[in-house]
Amino acid sequence: MVHSSGSDPVLVIMAKAPRLGAVKTRLSPGISPEALTDFYCCLLHDTLTLARSLRNVEVAVMCPDADVGELTKLAGNEARVVAQKGEGLAAGLTSVFAHFAEDRRRRVIAFNSDSPHLPPPVLEDAFEKLAARDVVVGPTHDGGYYLVGAKASHPTLFTGDGMSTNSALERLLSRARALELSVGFAASFYDIDVAEDLTRLSEELRLAPEKARHTARWLKEWELTGVLSRTDTKKTDTGEL
């Protein structure tokens, strides 16, 4: 069982069950659905390893209700798995802070499941920044964000249709300003959405596989750099995190 003081910072991984045709679909032109499902499992395993490396931080998973059973098996007994209320990423993010931060004033960060190569000090710094700010955000290079944190539930922070990759950060910051929330920023980073991201990740993990061992092993086995360099895949409006 997962034990928590109820006041420890909590890192909540936004995840889905690794089912065929349901994960990493923007990589599909060059990779089979079966391979993508395996790849997502590796990303999720390595993300959990990264989360568990943080000291004095509770680890949890937020997911659609239908995915709780499968993700509970995958996460083991070191991360609590919680069903979100509603459908879609915006509903999932709203559920994170309603569940973990409501009336507790604890530091809560929602983190995507496809940046297991993020250096742990970046997450530690995000929690530190959140101690002095209402909200903390980790921007991605494409206009989205890979993490967002808060100490309280702000139900309107993620409302609307602004979860597209090229406007997610801008719209989030606009809503934070409207709510008069102070915002701190974690280091900019990249997540894995399209072929160019995967090529970059492959090159990074070839030099430092210990950053994400399962993912590095998968990339080496499939030798994806050569395959993906021939794939012309562009980002579409599916959201971040």
HELIX and SHEET records of a PDB file:
HELIX    1   1 THR A   25  LEU A   27  5                                   3    
HELIX    2   2 PRO A   33  ARG A   52  1                                  20    
HELIX    3   3 ASP A   65  ASP A   67  5                                   3    
HELIX    4   4 VAL A   68  ALA A   75  1                                   8    
HELIX    5   5 GLY A   76  GLU A   78  5                                   3    
HELIX    6   6 LEU A   89  PHE A  100  1                                  12    
HELIX    7   7 PRO A  120  ALA A  132  1                                  13    
HELIX    8   8 ALA A  168  ALA A  178  1                                  11    
HELIX    9   9 ALA A  195  LEU A  207  1                                  13    
HELIX   10  10 PRO A  209  LYS A  211  5                                   3    
HELIX   11  11 ARG A  213  TRP A  222  1                                  10    
HELIX   12  12 LEU A  224  LEU A  228  1                                   5    
SHEET    1   A 7 ARG A  80  ALA A  83  0                                        
SHEET    2   A 7 GLU A  58  CYS A  63  1                                        
SHEET    3   A 7 VAL A  10  MET A  14  1                                        
SHEET    4   A 7 VAL A 108  PHE A 111  1                                        
SHEET    5   A 7 TYR A 145  ALA A 150 -1                                        
SHEET    6   A 7 VAL A 135  PRO A 139 -1                                        
SHEET    7   A 7 VAL A 183  PHE A 185  1                                        
END                                                                             
